[in-house]
């Protein structure tokens, strides 16, 4: 009787495993999977067209199928873009992006730490509410005030005039994301650091920063992407050709080479490369931060 009872579950275990596998197979989301593949095709087709067209000559583009790969690939479009002051525009975008991202992330991290660890003071609550209010104000609604402030500060047509508004618009979302991550750090760790004699600055940089590094990388990449692709601020706050950033330079390339589509798309590819490299370098931390954020 005992032997029969012990052998029974062993005989039914493979059957139960097969039953679970068949149940999972029956409940697969075929509709969601098909929609995902369709969305992948929708996203990849324009990227494919941009890349192959950037290697075509102007005459080949108009004489052949737009989606056919180039028969004789050429780098003349990239050479034309690089020789049209592309290096200057790239340097301007790099200066504006670094000059805006580094202060914005640093200030946001310190502000998030103060909001989470500073207690329940009224000033900190008002500060947090002020940051959250900044999320509700779109950039387009503040163009005229920003324009007037930059002129009053004598920063019009300068890179600093684009950096300061970019910092202001990057701080609210960064504070919101970083404060949520710092709030999840166990309080016992902060108390142990304080018992060991660490100051608030030491706790900030030696404890809070390493534990929230995925969130910091996520905020850095997102802010860099927003500042790098910003078109409205350079358009409003600059007028000299030597102060243009890459998005504004793309617009000028389109005007200058209005019939040369491959040259315009070559500039698009060169503009996207820095963001792609930034993603490849920080993709592990970025995915970790996004996964943790969705898990909350």
ChimeraX attribute file (.defattr): number of C-alpha atoms within 10 A of each C-alpha:
attribute: neighborCount
match mode: 1-to-1
recipient: residues
	/A:1	5
	/A:2	6
	/A:3	7
	/A:4	8
	/A:5	9
	/A:6	10
	/A:7	10
	/A:8	10
	/A:9	12
	/A:10	10
	/A:11	10
	/A:12	11
	/A:13	11
	/A:14	11
	/A:15	12
	/A:16	12
	/A:17	11
	/A:18	12
	/A:19	12
	/A:20	12
	/A:21	12
	/A:22	11
	/A:23	11
	/A:24	11
	/A:25	11
	/A:26	10
	/A:27	9
	/A:28	10
	/A:29	11
	/A:30	11
	/A:31	8
	/A:32	10
	/A:33	11
	/A:34	11
	/A:35	12
	/A:36	12
	/A:37	11
	/A:38	12
	/A:39	11
	/A:40	11
	/A:41	12
	/A:42	11
	/A:43	11
	/A:44	12
	/A:45	11
	/A:46	11
	/A:47	13
	/A:48	12
	/A:49	15
	/A:50	20
	/A:51	16
	/A:52	19
	/A:53	26
	/A:54	26
	/A:55	24
	/A:56	26
	/A:57	20
	/A:58	17
	/A:59	10
	/A:60	17
	/A:61	20
	/A:62	13
	/A:63	8
	/A:64	13
	/A:65	10
	/A:66	15
	/A:67	14
	/A:68	11
	/A:69	16
	/A:70	18
	/A:71	10
	/A:72	9
	/A:73	14
	/A:74	13
	/A:75	13
	/A:76	17
	/A:77	23
	/A:78	21
	/A:79	13
	/A:80	14
	/A:81	20
	/A:82	17
	/A:83	10
	/A:84	13
	/A:85	13
	/A:86	23
	/A:87	13
	/A:88	18
	/A:89	23
	/A:90	21
	/A:91	15
	/A:92	17
	/A:93	25
	/A:94	18
	/A:95	17
	/A:96	23
	/A:97	24
	/A:98	15
	/A:99	18
	/A:100	26
	/A:101	27
	/A:102	15
	/A:103	17
	/A:104	25
	/A:105	22
	/A:106	15
	/A:107	16
	/A:108	26
	/A:109	28
	/A:110	18
	/A:111	23
	/A:112	24
	/A:113	23
	/A:114	16
	/A:115	22
	/A:116	19
	/A:117	16
	/A:118	13
	/A:119	10
	/A:120	10
	/A:121	10
	/A:122	9
	/A:123	11
	/A:124	17
	/A:125	15
	/A:126	12
	/A:127	14
	/A:128	20
	/A:129	12
	/A:130	12
	/A:131	21
	/A:132	16
	/A:133	11
	/A:134	16
	/A:135	15
	/A:136	9
	/A:137	11
	/A:138	10
	/A:139	15
	/A:140	9
	/A:141	9
	/A:142	11
	/A:143	16
	/A:144	11
	/A:145	10
	/A:146	19
	/A:147	17
	/A:148	13
	/A:149	14
	/A:150	20
	/A:151	14
	/A:152	10
	/A:153	9
	/A:154	11
	/A:155	17
	/A:156	19
	/A:157	21
	/A:158	18
	/A:159	20
	/A:160	16
	/A:161	23
	/A:162	26
	/A:163	22
	/A:164	18
	/A:165	18
	/A:166	23
	/A:167	23
	/A:168	14
	/A:169	21
	/A:170	25
	/A:171	26
	/A:172	21
	/A:173	18
	/A:174	26
	/A:175	25
	/A:176	18
	/A:177	19
	/A:178	26
	/A:179	24
	/A:180	17
	/A:181	24
	/A:182	21
	/A:183	15
	/A:184	12
	/A:185	14
	/A:186	9
	/A:187	11
	/A:188	9
	/A:189	13
	/A:190	18
	/A:191	13
	/A:192	12
	/A:193	16
	/A:194	14
	/A:195	10
	/A:196	9
	/A:197	11
	/A:198	15
	/A:199	11
	/A:200	15
	/A:201	11
	/A:202	13
	/A:203	19
	/A:204	18
	/A:205	13
	/A:206	13
	/A:207	15
	/A:208	21
	/A:209	18
	/A:210	11
	/A:211	15
	/A:212	19
	/A:213	17
	/A:214	25
	/A:215	27
	/A:216	24
	/A:217	21
	/A:218	25
	/A:219	27
	/A:220	22
	/A:221	18
	/A:222	19
	/A:223	25
	/A:224	22
	/A:225	19
	/A:226	16
	/A:227	23
	/A:228	25
	/A:229	18
	/A:230	19
	/A:231	18
	/A:232	13
	/A:233	21
	/A:234	23
	/A:235	16
	/A:236	15
	/A:237	23
	/A:238	20
	/A:239	13
	/A:240	9
	/A:241	14
	/A:242	14
	/A:243	20
	/A:244	27
	/A:245	29
	/A:246	29
	/A:247	22
	/A:248	22
	/A:249	24
	/A:250	22
	/A:251	14
	/A:252	15
	/A:253	21
	/A:254	17
	/A:255	12
	/A:256	11
	/A:257	13
	/A:258	11
	/A:259	12
	/A:260	18
	/A:261	20
	/A:262	25
	/A:263	26
	/A:264	25
	/A:265	24
	/A:266	26
	/A:267	23
	/A:268	18
	/A:269	15
	/A:270	16
	/A:271	21
	/A:272	14
	/A:273	11
	/A:274	15
	/A:275	17
	/A:276	12
	/A:277	11
	/A:278	14
	/A:279	18
	/A:280	11
	/A:281	11
	/A:282	16
	/A:283	17
	/A:284	14
	/A:285	17
	/A:286	23
	/A:287	16
	/A:288	17
	/A:289	22
	/A:290	16
	/A:291	12
	/A:292	13
	/A:293	15
	/A:294	8
	/A:295	7
	/A:296	8
